[in-house]
Every structure is written in C-alpha cells, then in structure tokens.
Amino acid sequence: MAIKKAVPGSGGDRYVPYSERTGNESVVFFTRDLSEKGLIKIYDKVSSVLEGKVAIKLHTGEPHGPNIIPRPWVKHLIENRLPDAHIIETNTYYPGDRYTTKQHLETLKINGWNFCDVDITDDAGTAELPVRNGKWFDTMSVGKNMLNYDSMLTLTHFKGHMMGGFGGSNKNIGIGCADGRLGKGWIHSDTGLQNQWDISKETLMERITESTNATIGFFGEHVCYINIMRNMSVSCDCEGVEAKPVTVPDVGIVASLDILAADQTCVDLLYALPEESKKDLVERIESRHGHRQLSYMKEMGMGNDRYCLIDLDHDEKVITAAEAVEGISGNWVPDQWNDSFKKISR
C-alpha cells in the first residue's frame, strides 16, 4: 500500500474550549477512585458492548517502567470480569526491549504481566484493514492475530507523549495495534530507514487517527474505552525508566463508548487544573500539536467532542470538567515504586 499525498490540517497547537464546540453529546463516566474497585466500577458502565473473545489493548511498557497501569488492578479486573480475555500488544518500530517477540515476552515477564495471556498480535504476521475516508491511507497494517477477537477493551494510561503530545485511547490503538514493521512505519515515516521519525505535528496526529479508524472499524460497536489519569508524565510509557518526572496530579478514571469523547474529556480535565499543575503537560501537547488528534477524529466522524460527564462517586450527578478536578492543586510526586510493583517484579 502506498501512502497517499495529502495536505495536513492545522490548529493542533490550540485548545478549543467547550463553548466553541458544536454537535451532539456523548456519555462519559468519571470516578476519582484510582484503585481496583474504581476500575471495576467504571468498567461495568461500558462493558455491555463486549462479547465473544475479548482483547484488552493496553500499553505494557518498557522494562521497569514506573508509570504504567498497576498490574494488580488489571489482574483483579481480568479475574473478576474477563477471565478468558487476552491482553494484546504489537512489537515496536524502534530497536529495543520489545522489538522482537522474544524480547517482548521477556519484558512482559519483567514488568509482571505474566499472570495472564498476552498475545503479540504481529508475531504471526500482518493483516490490512480498511481506513474509512482516509486521506493518508486506504488501509492500515495491523497484527494479524488481532482479527481473532470479537471485541476490544481499550485500557489506556493517559499521559504525555514525546511526539504525539498526549497518549490517550487514540494513540493506544493507532500506534499500539499497528504492526511493528509496516503499520508503525507508515505512520511515522515517508522515508523508512533513512529517517524513521520524519513525520510530526498535524501529519502524525492524522496518521495515528487513521490507523485507529481502521481498528475500531473492524470491531464496530464492540469496543469501549477507559482512560486512567494517574502518574501522568509528559513522557510516554515507551520511555520506561527514562520518563520525565511526574508533575501533574492524579485525577481519576474516565470511560465511554465514544473514543473522541473519552480523550477529549481527559484533555478538558487537564486544562481545568490550576496553572502550576498542568503547565508541563499542556506545553507538551501544544508544542507537538497534539490537539489535532481530537479535531481529526471529529472530522472523520469517529465521535463527539461534547459530552455529558457522569460522576459515579456522587449518585451519577452530571458535572463539568472544572467540578471534577475541584480541590486538586499543586505538583504531585507519585509513589512510583509501590509495594505491589516490587512484589510482582521479583
């Protein structure tokens, strides 16, 4: 498949306030309960669409990565709600500890993901899925084994990203389901090995989004999205122990059946924080033109950027993003190496 010539959009460096958005609203659930219990509570609100063989797409991280979703939370969720589900991943585009399946499996063991089945979906080859109305791609190359699943839970650690600005559900799927050699290469470069990273800003955001479009088009209505706003470094989990220190306070967990609404809510919650709490991650998003992920999802008809935010902690009251983060202020340093991680990593 040839990458098509196209003109990227603009405005990825600008946050669009809620009052300037138009269109329908989607339902988004929110809890401040960052725990196993909180994850179960919010999962139950969106899980009705999951059926058959379920894939759980999450970022399992580089060796000893300090900020990834706590393994005990995921283990508890699988044991109590999804005993037959598989975590799915793909190998990386860059050489390192997840570049080959053998290396990847060793990293999974180091990071404590050996309590369940993890399917490296591009180990058995690749498959191409259609991109609906894509301007860069007609198809996207994904891990072949992903096509063995009937539905997908997208379980995402919301954080910054060195190139994408932020990593939400869109990045988790768009990069994380594209296979390590073809799909990721199409997204990141027009020149391949000459320069693996020659795509950036709006063009990169649009290509990530078109990749996501292919995967969620395959699953149709049988996909849901949970974003965990915890340990939000400006760095992605692919940076592992080299990730920048966390300066953004923990916020909570967001879930929706609408991918755009889920990611947009997280961005809104971030922007609703006090200036000193949000400045580092806001700068990362705006300098990389990450808002184009959101506007392009809307242009492609992948969801709504307006939403009804349901507070699960207070009798399902409808709240605003500002009300959700009320009382959160100042910089916050996480207990990155908590006891549960140490026990699992031994």
Sequence and secondary structure as in RCSB ss.txt:
>XXXX:A:sequence
MAIKKAVPGSGGDRYVPYSERTGNESVVFFTRDLSEKGLIKIYDKVSSVLEGKVAIKLHTGEPHGPNIIPRPWVK
HLIENRLPDAHIIETNTYYPGDRYTTKQHLETLKINGWNFCDVDITDDAGTAELPVRNGKWFDTMSVGKNMLNYD
SMLTLTHFKGHMMGGFGGSNKNIGIGCADGRLGKGWIHSDTGLQNQWDISKETLMERITESTNATIGFFGEHVCY
INIMRNMSVSCDCEGVEAKPVTVPDVGIVASLDILAADQTCVDLLYALPEESKKDLVERIESRHGHRQLSYMKEM
GMGNDRYCLIDLDHDEKVITAAEAVEGISGNWVPDQWNDSFKKISR
>XXXX:A:secstr
           TT    GGG  S EEEEEEE   SHHHHHHHHHHHGGG  SSEEEE    STT SSS  HHHHH
HHHHHH TT EEEE   SSSSTTSSHHHHHHHHHHTT TTS EEETTTT EEEEE TT SS SEEEEEGGGGG S
EEEEEEE EEETTTEEESHHHHHHTTSB TTTHHHHHH SSGGG TT   HHHHHHHHHHHHHHHHHHHTTSEEE
EEEE S  SS GGGGGG     S   EEEEES HHHHHHHHHHHHHTS HHHHHHHHHHHHHTTTTHHHHHHHHT
TS  SEEEEEETTTTTEEE HHHHTTT  S     TT HHHHHHH 
